[in-house]
Amino acid sequence: MTTKIAIGDKVQLTGKFLRSTGQIASREGRKVWTVTGFVMSWAITDELAADAKDWFTAEEIAADPRLLYRKIAVANLKVYGKPSSKDA
């Protein structure tokens, strides 16, 4: 069963992804984000990216403020509170 992720959805990392990276018991596994947009196969979240200002100039950020926010591969996300085959 797969569920499409849409702008406005609350999402979290899948169990499969967390296990594959050794983060199953980590703080990342409890985080929930709201999707604010997409860039190709990446979801833009409402969490500020800690290092965005190290990677982009002020001019780049002014031109595209989405650069300031964390992006997560859609394949590693599930809709919060809904069962997913990606948790198995």
N, CA, C and O atoms as a CHARMM CRD file, in Angstrom:
* protein
*
  352
    1    1 MET  N      0.84100  -1.17900   0.00000 PROA 1      0.00000
    2    1 MET  CA     0.00000   0.00000   0.00000 PROA 1      0.00000
    3    1 MET  C      0.89000   1.24800   0.00000 PROA 1      0.00000
    4    1 MET  O      1.72900   1.40300   0.88800 PROA 1      0.00000
    5    2 THR  N      0.72100   2.11800  -0.96100 PROA 2      0.00000
    6    2 THR  CA     1.46400   3.37200  -0.97600 PROA 2      0.00000
    7    2 THR  C      0.48000   4.53000  -0.93500 PROA 2      0.00000
    8    2 THR  O     -0.59800   4.46700  -1.52700 PROA 2      0.00000
    9    3 THR  N      0.85400   5.56100  -0.24900 PROA 3      0.00000
   10    3 THR  CA     0.03300   6.75400  -0.13600 PROA 3      0.00000
   11    3 THR  C      0.81300   7.90400  -0.73800 PROA 3      0.00000
   12    3 THR  O      1.97600   8.11900  -0.39700 PROA 3      0.00000
   13    4 LYS  N      0.18500   8.63700  -1.62200 PROA 4      0.00000
   14    4 LYS  CA     0.82900   9.81900  -2.19400 PROA 4      0.00000
   15    4 LYS  C      0.97100  10.87400  -1.10800 PROA 4      0.00000
   16    4 LYS  O      0.09500  11.03600  -0.25900 PROA 4      0.00000
   17    5 ILE  N      2.06800  11.57300  -1.15000 PROA 5      0.00000
   18    5 ILE  CA     2.31300  12.66800  -0.21500 PROA 5      0.00000
   19    5 ILE  C      1.99500  13.97000  -0.93900 PROA 5      0.00000
   20    5 ILE  O      2.39300  14.17200  -2.08600 PROA 5      0.00000
   21    6 ALA  N      1.27300  14.85000  -0.25100 PROA 6      0.00000
   22    6 ALA  CA     0.84800  16.11000  -0.84900 PROA 6      0.00000
   23    6 ALA  C      1.27600  17.28400   0.03500 PROA 6      0.00000
   24    6 ALA  O      1.57800  17.11400   1.21700 PROA 6      0.00000
   25    7 ILE  N      1.29500  18.44700  -0.54900 PROA 7      0.00000
   26    7 ILE  CA     1.58600  19.66400   0.21400 PROA 7      0.00000
   27    7 ILE  C      0.56200  19.76700   1.34200 PROA 7      0.00000
   28    7 ILE  O     -0.63700  19.58300   1.12900 PROA 7      0.00000
   29    8 GLY  N      1.05300  20.06200   2.53700 PROA 8      0.00000
   30    8 GLY  CA     0.19700  20.17400   3.71200 PROA 8      0.00000
   31    8 GLY  C      0.14200  18.91400   4.55300 PROA 8      0.00000
   32    8 GLY  O     -0.29300  18.96300   5.70400 PROA 8      0.00000
   33    9 ASP  N      0.57800  17.77700   4.00200 PROA 9      0.00000
   34    9 ASP  CA     0.57900  16.53000   4.76600 PROA 9      0.00000
   35    9 ASP  C      1.61400  16.58300   5.88000 PROA 9      0.00000
   36    9 ASP  O      2.68200  17.17500   5.72400 PROA 9      0.00000
   37   10 LYS  N      1.28900  15.96100   6.99500 PROA 10     0.00000
   38   10 LYS  CA     2.25100  15.72600   8.07400 PROA 10     0.00000
   39   10 LYS  C      2.93700  14.41800   7.71800 PROA 10     0.00000
   40   10 LYS  O      2.26800  13.43600   7.39700 PROA 10     0.00000
   41   11 VAL  N      4.26400  14.39200   7.77200 PROA 11     0.00000
   42   11 VAL  CA     5.03400  13.21100   7.37900 PROA 11     0.00000
   43   11 VAL  C      6.09900  12.89300   8.41100 PROA 11     0.00000
   44   11 VAL  O      6.47100  13.72500   9.23900 PROA 11     0.00000
   45   12 GLN  N      6.58200  11.64700   8.33200 PROA 12     0.00000
   46   12 GLN  CA     7.71300  11.23500   9.14800 PROA 12     0.00000
   47   12 GLN  C      8.50800  10.20800   8.35600 PROA 12     0.00000
   48   12 GLN  O      8.03100   9.66300   7.36200 PROA 12     0.00000
   49   13 LEU  N      9.73500   9.95400   8.81600 PROA 13     0.00000
   50   13 LEU  CA    10.58400   8.97100   8.15100 PROA 13     0.00000
   51   13 LEU  C     10.00300   7.57700   8.33300 PROA 13     0.00000
   52   13 LEU  O      9.40900   7.26800   9.36600 PROA 13     0.00000
   53   14 THR  N     10.18200   6.74600   7.32200 PROA 14     0.00000
   54   14 THR  CA     9.66900   5.38300   7.38500 PROA 14     0.00000
   55   14 THR  C     10.55100   4.51900   8.29000 PROA 14     0.00000
   56   14 THR  O     11.73800   4.79000   8.47600 PROA 14     0.00000
   57   15 GLY  N      9.94300   3.48100   8.84200 PROA 15     0.00000
   58   15 GLY  CA    10.69400   2.53000   9.65500 PROA 15     0.00000
   59   15 GLY  C     11.80400   1.86900   8.86600 PROA 15     0.00000
   60   15 GLY  O     12.89900   1.65600   9.38600 PROA 15     0.00000
   61   16 LYS  N     11.52700   1.54300   7.61100 PROA 16     0.00000
   62   16 LYS  CA    12.53300   0.89600   6.75700 PROA 16     0.00000
   63   16 LYS  C     13.77100   1.78600   6.61900 PROA 16     0.00000
   64   16 LYS  O     14.89800   1.30800   6.74800 PROA 16     0.00000
   65   17 PHE  N     13.56200   3.06800   6.36000 PROA 17     0.00000
   66   17 PHE  CA    14.68800   3.99000   6.22500 PROA 17     0.00000
   67   17 PHE  C     15.44500   4.11700   7.54800 PROA 17     0.00000
   68   17 PHE  O     16.67500   4.06300   7.56700 PROA 17     0.00000
   69   18 LEU  N     14.71800   4.28500   8.64600 PROA 18     0.00000
   70   18 LEU  CA    15.36400   4.44400   9.94400 PROA 18     0.00000
   71   18 LEU  C     16.19400   3.21700  10.31800 PROA 18     0.00000
   72   18 LEU  O     17.29100   3.35300  10.85900 PROA 18     0.00000
   73   19 ARG  N     15.67600   2.01600  10.03300 PROA 19     0.00000
   74   19 ARG  CA    16.44600   0.79800  10.31300 PROA 19     0.00000
   75   19 ARG  C     17.68900   0.72100   9.43100 PROA 19     0.00000
   76   19 ARG  O     18.75900   0.32400   9.89100 PROA 19     0.00000
   77   20 SER  N     17.54500   1.09900   8.17100 PROA 20     0.00000
   78   20 SER  CA    18.68200   0.97600   7.24400 PROA 20     0.00000
   79   20 SER  C     19.82100   1.93800   7.59000 PROA 20     0.00000
   80   20 SER  O     20.96900   1.71200   7.20700 PROA 20     0.00000
   81   21 THR  N     19.50000   3.00000   8.30900 PROA 21     0.00000
   82   21 THR  CA    20.52400   3.97700   8.68200 PROA 21     0.00000
   83   21 THR  C     20.89900   3.89200  10.16400 PROA 21     0.00000
   84   21 THR  O     21.67800   4.70800  10.65600 PROA 21     0.00000
   85   22 GLY  N     20.34500   2.90700  10.87200 PROA 22     0.00000
   86   22 GLY  CA    20.65800   2.74100  12.29200 PROA 22     0.00000
   87   22 GLY  C     20.04900   3.79100  13.18100 PROA 22     0.00000
   88   22 GLY  O     20.56600   4.04800  14.26800 PROA 22     0.00000
   89   23 GLN  N     18.95200   4.41400  12.74900 PROA 23     0.00000
   90   23 GLN  CA    18.34400   5.50000  13.51600 PROA 23     0.00000
   91   23 GLN  C     16.99000   5.13200  14.12700 PROA 23     0.00000
   92   23 GLN  O     16.24900   6.01800  14.55200 PROA 23     0.00000
   93   24 ILE  N     16.65900   3.85400  14.17600 PROA 24     0.00000
   94   24 ILE  CA    15.31900   3.44100  14.58700 PROA 24     0.00000
   95   24 ILE  C     14.93800   3.97800  15.97300 PROA 24     0.00000
   96   24 ILE  O     13.76800   4.27900  16.20900 PROA 24     0.00000
   97   25 ALA  N     15.88200   4.10000  16.87200 PROA 25     0.00000
   98   25 ALA  CA    15.57700   4.60100  18.21300 PROA 25     0.00000
   99   25 ALA  C     16.00400   6.06100  18.39300 PROA 25     0.00000
  100   25 ALA  O     16.08800   6.55100  19.51900 PROA 25     0.00000
  101   26 SER  N     16.26700   6.73900  17.30400 PROA 26     0.00000
  102   26 SER  CA    16.79500   8.10600  17.38700 PROA 26     0.00000
  103   26 SER  C     15.68500   9.14900  17.44500 PROA 26     0.00000
  104   26 SER  O     14.50300   8.84500  17.28000 PROA 26     0.00000
  105   27 ARG  N     16.09600  10.35900  17.68100 PROA 27     0.00000
  106   27 ARG  CA    15.19500  11.50900  17.69900 PROA 27     0.00000
  107   27 ARG  C     14.55600  11.72300  16.31900 PROA 27     0.00000
  108   27 ARG  O     13.40700  12.15400  16.22400 PROA 27     0.00000
  109   28 GLU  N     15.30300  11.42100  15.25800 PROA 28     0.00000
  110   28 GLU  CA    14.78300  11.58100  13.89400 PROA 28     0.00000
  111   28 GLU  C     13.52500  10.73800  13.67600 PROA 28     0.00000
  112   28 GLU  O     12.62600  11.14600  12.94200 PROA 28     0.00000
  113   29 GLY  N     13.45900   9.58400  14.30100 PROA 29     0.00000
  114   29 GLY  CA    12.32200   8.69500  14.14400 PROA 29     0.00000
  115   29 GLY  C     11.04400   9.22300  14.76300 PROA 29     0.00000
  116   29 GLY  O      9.95400   8.75400  14.43500 PROA 29     0.00000
  117   30 ARG  N     11.16600  10.18900  15.65000 PROA 30     0.00000
  118   30 ARG  CA     9.98200  10.76900  16.29700 PROA 30     0.00000
  119   30 ARG  C      9.56500  12.10400  15.68600 PROA 30     0.00000
  120   30 ARG  O      8.49900  12.62600  16.01000 PROA 30     0.00000
  121   31 LYS  N     10.38900  12.65300  14.81400 PROA 31     0.00000
  122   31 LYS  CA    10.07300  13.95600  14.22000 PROA 31     0.00000
  123   31 LYS  C      8.91400  13.84500  13.23100 PROA 31     0.00000
  124   31 LYS  O      8.75100  12.83700  12.54300 PROA 31     0.00000
  125   32 VAL  N      8.13000  14.89100  13.18400 PROA 32     0.00000
  126   32 VAL  CA     7.02500  15.00100  12.23200 PROA 32     0.00000
  127   32 VAL  C      7.16200  16.36300  11.56600 PROA 32     0.00000
  128   32 VAL  O      7.32900  17.38100  12.23700 PROA 32     0.00000
  129   33 TRP  N      7.09000  16.36800  10.24300 PROA 33     0.00000
  130   33 TRP  CA     7.20200  17.60300   9.47700 PROA 33     0.00000
  131   33 TRP  C      5.92800  17.84500   8.67300 PROA 33     0.00000
  132   33 TRP  O      5.13700  16.92800   8.45300 PROA 33     0.00000
  133   34 THR  N      5.74100  19.07100   8.24600 PROA 34     0.00000
  134   34 THR  CA     4.68000  19.41700   7.30100 PROA 34     0.00000
  135   34 THR  C      5.34900  19.67100   5.95800 PROA 34     0.00000
  136   34 THR  O      6.33900  20.39800   5.87300 PROA 34     0.00000
  137   35 VAL  N      4.80100  19.06500   4.90800 PROA 35     0.00000
  138   35 VAL  CA     5.34000  19.25700   3.55800 PROA 35     0.00000
  139   35 VAL  C      4.85300  20.60500   3.03700 PROA 35     0.00000
  140   35 VAL  O      3.65500  20.88600   3.02800 PROA 35     0.00000
  141   36 THR  N      5.80600  21.43500   2.60200 PROA 36     0.00000
  142   36 THR  CA     5.46100  22.76200   2.08600 PROA 36     0.00000
  143   36 THR  C      5.65300  22.87500   0.57600 PROA 36     0.00000
  144   36 THR  O      5.24400  23.86300  -0.03300 PROA 36     0.00000
  145   37 GLY  N      6.27600  21.86000  -0.02800 PROA 37     0.00000
  146   37 GLY  CA     6.49900  21.87900  -1.47600 PROA 37     0.00000
  147   37 GLY  C      7.35600  20.69200  -1.88700 PROA 37     0.00000
  148   37 GLY  O      7.69500  19.83100  -1.07500 PROA 37     0.00000
  149   38 PHE  N      7.69500  20.67300  -3.16600 PROA 38     0.00000
  150   38 PHE  CA     8.51100  19.59300  -3.71200 PROA 38     0.00000
  151   38 PHE  C      9.53300  20.15600  -4.68900 PROA 38     0.00000
  152   38 PHE  O      9.28000  21.14700  -5.37400 PROA 38     0.00000
  153   39 VAL  N     10.68400  19.51200  -4.74100 PROA 39     0.00000
  154   39 VAL  CA    11.70400  19.76700  -5.75300 PROA 39     0.00000
  155   39 VAL  C     12.08000  18.39000  -6.28400 PROA 39     0.00000
  156   39 VAL  O     12.75500  17.61500  -5.60700 PROA 39     0.00000
  157   40 MET  N     11.63600  18.09600  -7.50200 PROA 40     0.00000
  158   40 MET  CA    11.84000  16.78000  -8.10100 PROA 40     0.00000
  159   40 MET  C     11.31900  15.70700  -7.14900 PROA 40     0.00000
  160   40 MET  O     10.12900  15.71800  -6.83400 PROA 40     0.00000
  161   41 SER  N     12.15100  14.78400  -6.67700 PROA 41     0.00000
  162   41 SER  CA    11.67400  13.70800  -5.80200 PROA 41     0.00000
  163   41 SER  C     11.95800  13.99700  -4.32700 PROA 41     0.00000
  164   41 SER  O     12.02700  13.07900  -3.50900 PROA 41     0.00000
  165   42 TRP  N     12.11800  15.25200  -4.00300 PROA 42     0.00000
  166   42 TRP  CA    12.38400  15.67300  -2.62900 PROA 42     0.00000
  167   42 TRP  C     11.21400  16.48500  -2.09200 PROA 42     0.00000
  168   42 TRP  O     10.66600  17.33800  -2.79100 PROA 42     0.00000
  169   43 ALA  N     10.83500  16.21500  -0.84400 PROA 43     0.00000
  170   43 ALA  CA     9.80100  17.00300  -0.17400 PROA 43     0.00000
  171   43 ALA  C     10.49600  18.12200   0.60300 PROA 43     0.00000
  172   43 ALA  O     11.49200  17.89200   1.28900 PROA 43     0.00000
  173   44 ILE  N      9.96300  19.31600   0.48600 PROA 44     0.00000
  174   44 ILE  CA    10.47100  20.44200   1.26600 PROA 44     0.00000
  175   44 ILE  C      9.64800  20.47300   2.55100 PROA 44     0.00000
  176   44 ILE  O      8.41800  20.47200   2.50500 PROA 44     0.00000
  177   45 THR  N     10.33100  20.49900   3.69600 PROA 45     0.00000
  178   45 THR  CA     9.64100  20.46800   4.97800 PROA 45     0.00000
  179   45 THR  C      9.61200  21.85900   5.61400 PROA 45     0.00000
  180   45 THR  O     10.18200  22.81700   5.09100 PROA 45     0.00000
  181   46 ASP  N      8.93800  21.93700   6.74500 PROA 46     0.00000
  182   46 ASP  CA     8.85700  23.18900   7.48300 PROA 46     0.00000
  183   46 ASP  C     10.00500  23.35600   8.48500 PROA 46     0.00000
  184   46 ASP  O      9.98900  24.29100   9.28600 PROA 46     0.00000
  185   47 GLU  N     10.99400  22.46600   8.45100 PROA 47     0.00000
  186   47 GLU  CA    12.14600  22.56300   9.35000 PROA 47     0.00000
  187   47 GLU  C     13.28700  23.29900   8.64800 PROA 47     0.00000
  188   47 GLU  O     13.67000  22.95400   7.53000 PROA 47     0.00000
  189   48 LEU  N     13.81800  24.30900   9.31800 PROA 48     0.00000
  190   48 LEU  CA    14.96800  25.01800   8.75500 PROA 48     0.00000
  191   48 LEU  C     16.16100  24.07900   8.67500 PROA 48     0.00000
  192   48 LEU  O     16.42300  23.31600   9.60600 PROA 48     0.00000
  193   49 ALA  N     16.87600  24.13500   7.57300 PROA 49     0.00000
  194   49 ALA  CA    18.08800  23.33300   7.39500 PROA 49     0.00000
  195   49 ALA  C     19.20900  24.00400   8.17500 PROA 49     0.00000
  196   49 ALA  O     19.49500  25.18300   7.96600 PROA 49     0.00000
  197   50 ALA  N     19.82900  23.27600   9.05100 PROA 50     0.00000
  198   50 ALA  CA    20.84300  23.84400   9.94300 PROA 50     0.00000
  199   50 ALA  C     22.00500  24.48400   9.19200 PROA 50     0.00000
  200   50 ALA  O     22.55700  25.48500   9.64900 PROA 50     0.00000
  201   51 ASP  N     22.38200  23.92300   8.04800 PROA 51     0.00000
  202   51 ASP  CA    23.57300  24.40500   7.35100 PROA 51     0.00000
  203   51 ASP  C     23.28600  25.13100   6.03900 PROA 51     0.00000
  204   51 ASP  O     24.20100  25.34300   5.24300 PROA 51     0.00000
  205   52 ALA  N     22.04700  25.51100   5.80300 PROA 52     0.00000
  206   52 ALA  CA    21.68400  26.13100   4.51900 PROA 52     0.00000
  207   52 ALA  C     22.51100  27.38300   4.22800 PROA 52     0.00000
  208   52 ALA  O     22.91600  27.60900   3.08800 PROA 52     0.00000
  209   53 LYS  N     22.75700  28.18300   5.24200 PROA 53     0.00000
  210   53 LYS  CA    23.49700  29.42600   5.01300 PROA 53     0.00000
  211   53 LYS  C     24.97400  29.17800   4.72400 PROA 53     0.00000
  212   53 LYS  O     25.67500  30.07500   4.25400 PROA 53     0.00000
  213   54 ASP  N     25.45100  27.95900   5.00400 PROA 54     0.00000
  214   54 ASP  CA    26.82800  27.59300   4.65700 PROA 54     0.00000
  215   54 ASP  C     26.94100  27.21200   3.18800 PROA 54     0.00000
  216   54 ASP  O     28.01500  27.31900   2.59500 PROA 54     0.00000
  217   55 TRP  N     25.83400  26.76900   2.60000 PROA 55     0.00000
  218   55 TRP  CA    25.83500  26.26000   1.23100 PROA 55     0.00000
  219   55 TRP  C     25.39000  27.28700   0.19500 PROA 55     0.00000
  220   55 TRP  O     25.78800  27.21300  -0.96700 PROA 55     0.00000
  221   56 PHE  N     24.55800  28.25000   0.62000 PROA 56     0.00000
  222   56 PHE  CA    23.96900  29.19000  -0.33300 PROA 56     0.00000
  223   56 PHE  C     24.28400  30.62500   0.05200 PROA 56     0.00000
  224   56 PHE  O     24.41600  30.95000   1.23200 PROA 56     0.00000
  225   57 THR  N     24.40300  31.48000  -0.95500 PROA 57     0.00000
  226   57 THR  CA    24.64900  32.90000  -0.71300 PROA 57     0.00000
  227   57 THR  C     23.34100  33.58800  -0.33800 PROA 57     0.00000
  228   57 THR  O     22.25600  33.05200  -0.56200 PROA 57     0.00000
  229   58 ALA  N     23.46100  34.76700   0.22800 PROA 58     0.00000
  230   58 ALA  CA    22.27400  35.55000   0.58200 PROA 58     0.00000
  231   58 ALA  C     21.43500  35.84100  -0.65700 PROA 58     0.00000
  232   58 ALA  O     20.20700  35.87100  -0.58200 PROA 58     0.00000
  233   59 GLU  N     22.08800  36.05500  -1.78900 PROA 59     0.00000
  234   59 GLU  CA    21.37200  36.33800  -3.03800 PROA 59     0.00000
  235   59 GLU  C     20.57400  35.11000  -3.49200 PROA 59     0.00000
  236   59 GLU  O     19.43200  35.23200  -3.93400 PROA 59     0.00000
  237   60 GLU  N     21.18800  33.92800  -3.37700 PROA 60     0.00000
  238   60 GLU  CA    20.48700  32.69500  -3.76300 PROA 60     0.00000
  239   60 GLU  C     19.27200  32.45900  -2.86600 PROA 60     0.00000
  240   60 GLU  O     18.20600  32.06600  -3.34000 PROA 60     0.00000
  241   61 ILE  N     19.44500  32.70200  -1.57800 PROA 61     0.00000
  242   61 ILE  CA    18.33800  32.50800  -0.63900 PROA 61     0.00000
  243   61 ILE  C     17.22600  33.52700  -0.89400 PROA 61     0.00000
  244   61 ILE  O     16.04400  33.19400  -0.81500 PROA 61     0.00000
  245   62 ALA  N     17.60700  34.76100  -1.19800 PROA 62     0.00000
  246   62 ALA  CA    16.59600  35.77900  -1.49700 PROA 62     0.00000
  247   62 ALA  C     15.79900  35.40000  -2.74400 PROA 62     0.00000
  248   62 ALA  O     14.59500  35.64900  -2.81400 PROA 62     0.00000
  249   63 ALA  N     16.46300  34.80600  -3.71600 PROA 63     0.00000
  250   63 ALA  CA    15.79600  34.40800  -4.95900 PROA 63     0.00000
  251   63 ALA  C     14.92200  33.17200  -4.76300 PROA 63     0.00000
  252   63 ALA  O     13.91600  33.01500  -5.45400 PROA 63     0.00000
  253   64 ASP  N     15.29200  32.29000  -3.82600 PROA 64     0.00000
  254   64 ASP  CA    14.53000  31.06000  -3.59100 PROA 64     0.00000
  255   64 ASP  C     14.59000  30.71500  -2.10200 PROA 64     0.00000
  256   64 ASP  O     15.45600  29.94500  -1.68600 PROA 64     0.00000
  257   65 PRO  N     13.68600  31.27000  -1.29600 PROA 65     0.00000
  258   65 PRO  CA    13.70600  31.03600   0.15300 PROA 65     0.00000
  259   65 PRO  C     13.54600  29.56200   0.54200 PROA 65     0.00000
  260   65 PRO  O     13.84700  29.19600   1.67800 PROA 65     0.00000
  261   66 ARG  N     13.08100  28.71500  -0.37400 PROA 66     0.00000
  262   66 ARG  CA    12.94900  27.28400  -0.06800 PROA 66     0.00000
  263   66 ARG  C     14.30000  26.65600   0.24000 PROA 66     0.00000
  264   66 ARG  O     14.36500  25.59800   0.86700 PROA 66     0.00000
  265   67 LEU  N     15.38500  27.30300  -0.19700 PROA 67     0.00000
  266   67 LEU  CA    16.72300  26.77300   0.06600 PROA 67     0.00000
  267   67 LEU  C     17.03200  26.68600   1.55900 PROA 67     0.00000
  268   67 LEU  O     17.89700  25.91300   1.97100 PROA 67     0.00000
  269   68 LEU  N     16.33400  27.47000   2.36500 PROA 68     0.00000
  270   68 LEU  CA    16.56500  27.48100   3.80300 PROA 68     0.00000
  271   68 LEU  C     15.98700  26.27100   4.52200 PROA 68     0.00000
  272   68 LEU  O     16.31400  26.03000   5.68400 PROA 68     0.00000
  273   69 TYR  N     15.13400  25.50800   3.85000 PROA 69     0.00000
  274   69 TYR  CA    14.39200  24.44400   4.52200 PROA 69     0.00000
  275   69 TYR  C     14.90000  23.05500   4.17800 PROA 69     0.00000
  276   69 TYR  O     15.41400  22.80500   3.08800 PROA 69     0.00000
  277   70 ARG  N     14.74000  22.16200   5.14400 PROA 70     0.00000
  278   70 ARG  CA    15.18400  20.77100   4.98700 PROA 70     0.00000
  279   70 ARG  C     14.38200  20.06300   3.90300 PROA 70     0.00000
  280   70 ARG  O     13.16200  20.19900   3.81400 PROA 70     0.00000
  281   71 LYS  N     15.09300  19.31300   3.09400 PROA 71     0.00000
  282   71 LYS  CA    14.47300  18.50200   2.04100 PROA 71     0.00000
  283   71 LYS  C     14.76500  17.04200   2.32700 PROA 71     0.00000
  284   71 LYS  O     15.88200  16.68100   2.69700 PROA 71     0.00000
  285   72 ILE  N     13.74300  16.19900   2.15100 PROA 72     0.00000
  286   72 ILE  CA    13.88200  14.77000   2.42300 PROA 72     0.00000
  287   72 ILE  C     13.32800  14.01100   1.22600 PROA 72     0.00000
  288   72 ILE  O     12.27900  14.36400   0.68900 PROA 72     0.00000
  289   73 ALA  N     14.03600  12.96900   0.81400 PROA 73     0.00000
  290   73 ALA  CA    13.57400  12.15900  -0.30800 PROA 73     0.00000
  291   73 ALA  C     12.19200  11.59100  -0.00300 PROA 73     0.00000
  292   73 ALA  O     11.97500  10.98600   1.04700 PROA 73     0.00000
  293   74 VAL  N     11.26600  11.79300  -0.92800 PROA 74     0.00000
  294   74 VAL  CA     9.89300  11.32000  -0.75400 PROA 74     0.00000
  295   74 VAL  C      9.86400   9.81500  -0.49000 PROA 74     0.00000
  296   74 VAL  O      9.02000   9.33900   0.26900 PROA 74     0.00000
  297   75 ALA  N     10.76600   9.06900  -1.10100 PROA 75     0.00000
  298   75 ALA  CA    10.80900   7.61400  -0.91900 PROA 75     0.00000
  299   75 ALA  C     11.06100   7.21500   0.53300 PROA 75     0.00000
  300   75 ALA  O     10.76600   6.08400   0.92000 PROA 75     0.00000
  301   76 ASN  N     11.59900   8.12200   1.33600 PROA 76     0.00000
  302   76 ASN  CA    11.90600   7.82200   2.73000 PROA 76     0.00000
  303   76 ASN  C     10.86100   8.35600   3.69600 PROA 76     0.00000
  304   76 ASN  O     11.06500   8.33600   4.90900 PROA 76     0.00000
  305   77 LEU  N      9.74100   8.83400   3.16200 PROA 77     0.00000
  306   77 LEU  CA     8.69500   9.42700   3.99100 PROA 77     0.00000
  307   77 LEU  C      7.40200   8.64800   3.91500 PROA 77     0.00000
  308   77 LEU  O      7.12000   7.96100   2.93300 PROA 77     0.00000
  309   78 LYS  N      6.61500   8.77300   4.98400 PROA 78     0.00000
  310   78 LYS  CA     5.24900   8.25900   4.98400 PROA 78     0.00000
  311   78 LYS  C      4.37100   9.32200   5.62700 PROA 78     0.00000
  312   78 LYS  O      4.85300  10.16600   6.38200 PROA 78     0.00000
  313   79 VAL  N      3.08100   9.27400   5.32200 PROA 79     0.00000
  314   79 VAL  CA     2.13800  10.19000   5.93000 PROA 79     0.00000
  315   79 VAL  C      2.02400   9.81300   7.40000 PROA 79     0.00000
  316   79 VAL  O      1.82000   8.64700   7.73900 PROA 79     0.00000
  317   80 TYR  N      2.15400  10.78900   8.25000 PROA 80     0.00000
  318   80 TYR  CA     2.12400  10.58300   9.70600 PROA 80     0.00000
  319   80 TYR  C      0.80700   9.94600  10.13200 PROA 80     0.00000
  320   80 TYR  O     -0.27200  10.40600   9.75900 PROA 80     0.00000
  321   81 GLY  N      0.91700   8.88000  10.91800 PROA 81     0.00000
  322   81 GLY  CA    -0.25600   8.23000  11.47000 PROA 81     0.00000
  323   81 GLY  C     -0.91100   7.20500  10.56200 PROA 81     0.00000
  324   81 GLY  O     -1.87900   6.55900  10.96300 PROA 81     0.00000
  325   82 LYS  N     -0.40500   7.04200   9.35100 PROA 82     0.00000
  326   82 LYS  CA    -0.97800   6.05700   8.42600 PROA 82     0.00000
  327   82 LYS  C     -0.00400   4.90600   8.25000 PROA 82     0.00000
  328   82 LYS  O      1.19800   5.12800   8.09600 PROA 82     0.00000
  329   83 PRO  N     -0.50900   3.67500   8.27100 PROA 83     0.00000
  330   83 PRO  CA     0.38500   2.53200   8.04100 PROA 83     0.00000
  331   83 PRO  C      0.96900   2.59200   6.63600 PROA 83     0.00000
  332   83 PRO  O      0.33500   3.09500   5.70900 PROA 83     0.00000
  333   84 SER  N      2.15800   2.08500   6.49300 PROA 84     0.00000
  334   84 SER  CA     2.83200   2.10000   5.20500 PROA 84     0.00000
  335   84 SER  C      3.58900   0.79600   5.00200 PROA 84     0.00000
  336   84 SER  O      4.14700   0.23800   5.94600 PROA 84     0.00000
  337   85 SER  N      3.60500   0.32000   3.77600 PROA 85     0.00000
  338   85 SER  CA     4.40900  -0.86300   3.46900 PROA 85     0.00000
  339   85 SER  C      5.89800  -0.56800   3.63400 PROA 85     0.00000
  340   85 SER  O      6.70900  -1.48700   3.75000 PROA 85     0.00000
  341   86 LYS  N      6.25400   0.72400   3.64500 PROA 86     0.00000
  342   86 LYS  CA     7.65100   1.11600   3.81300 PROA 86     0.00000
  343   86 LYS  C      8.11300   0.99900   5.27000 PROA 86     0.00000
  344   86 LYS  O      9.27700   1.25800   5.57700 PROA 86     0.00000
  345   87 ASP  N      7.20500   0.61200   6.15900 PROA 87     0.00000
  346   87 ASP  CA     7.58500   0.42000   7.56300 PROA 87     0.00000
  347   87 ASP  C      8.03100  -1.01300   7.81900 PROA 87     0.00000
  348   87 ASP  O      8.66600  -1.29600   8.83500 PROA 87     0.00000
  349   88 ALA  N      7.70600  -1.90300   6.91600 PROA 88     0.00000
  350   88 ALA  CA     8.01500  -3.33300   7.12200 PROA 88     0.00000
  351   88 ALA  C      9.49900  -3.60400   7.01800 PROA 88     0.00000
  352   88 ALA  O      9.92900  -4.74800   7.16500 PROA 88     0.00000
